[in-house]
Amino acid sequence: MPKMMSSLQWFETIIELLIRALDLKNGGGRLVAEEWYFSALGSSLLLSAPVFRPRRRVVVVVRWWHCWCFAESTMQGTSKKPRSLVTEAATPSSSMKESFSKYAEYLNQLNDKRERVVKASRDITINSKKVIFQVHRISKSNKDEVLEKAEKDLSAVKDQHIARLVNELQGTDFWKLRRAYSPGIQEYVEAATLCKFCTAGTLLNLDEINAMLLPLSDPSSEPLQINILDYILGIADLTGELMRLAIGRISDGELKYAEKICRFVREIYRELTLVAPKMDDASDMKAKMDVMLQSVMKIENGMFFQGLS
């Protein structure tokens, strides 16, 4: 019978055995002679194991298990090579690669076009505001001169900035990019209708605006047309500019012209009260209707106090 070993010697031998076993396992080969050696050595260790009390046996088993886990994790972290599994199903085909490459190219082009459309819409907004500011310079003495300059600036906005927007949207589904250019179109509608009212005293309708934009589009493709939603939102903003114009006319003593503006704003508000409940809540039309009512009240109050004085 093998000689009994101390607890320390027995644990050291166990650890050495485990390390050699892991070395052999990670080496990729399992030799028969080595297996016989470990079997014989394991049997000898079992026979030569020291005698422990029942509670001590539990501690020995737990320590032996911890040694095994520590040795296995150490060898896996140092010498074990990661496995790589490549199957035919995991390898994408060339047709799938080409398809996703086309999708990526399409999305990149669409994002680039959206950025250019946003820039064009911003330029339309800025220059349309300049037209509106030009109209507010109107007075009794320079009405024709101011309106002529405003019409010329409005035509420049159409020929330069809106034409650039049309070229960007040419041949594409422009409804996809509507949110990108909608603010600029609304501001242009506001400027165009304000000039129309100051020169002719009437409202520029949607068909007339689209007819002005039609020559900018290529006849061989679908033309860019202003949709009804952007037109209505632009008309709602027009009432605020008309209110400022009416207050200016009241201060200059042109009560008849201010009264004409007041009747025009009332008609717009009355007609839009029939349309606003049927519109989407996301269009902010409800807030615009409240502002429109306040504009009517400001014009009426200004005319009332001017009449009392």
C-alpha angles and dihedrals in degrees: 000000000000118000116265113254129211119254093254094049092047093052092047090052091048092052092048090050092051093049092050090048091052091047090054092046095050091045089072099238134087113202121202093223091053091049090052089048093053092044092052092043091049092051091048091050091051091051093045096045114125120252112255133186116254093261091044090053090061091051090048092052092048092049091047090052092049090051091052093050092046093049093047094048091047094052093045091053094049112032110010113102119218115250121236120203118195120181133175092245092057094050110086117230122242092248091056091049091051092049094052091044089057091048091051092048091049093051092047091051091047092052092048090049091049090055091051091047091051090051091050091048090051091053090049090052094049095047094043089055088053089056090051092050089050091055091052089062089071119125139158094276103042104032097120094043094049094047092048090053091047092051091050092050091047091052089051090053090054097044097044113026103024089044088055090051091050091051091052092050095041112126095005136099096265091189088075090062098038094114089055096058102024096096092054093047092050091052091049091051089051093051095044095049091046091054091046093053093047093050102036106012093234138102120263105230129214096257092055092051093049090047089057091051095045097086089058093066128078110256091222094062137047110285123234108254127185109243124229094251095058090045094053092046090050091050089051090056090047091069091064092055090047090053091055090047091050093050089052091050091049091053089052091050096250095135095158092056090046090050089052090053091048093054090047093052091047091054092050091049093047093051095045092052086070093050103039097070090057095051127095116270090231091066093075089229093137092060091046090053091055091051090047092055090050090052091054091049092049092053092048093047091048092051091046096052092042089054091051092053 
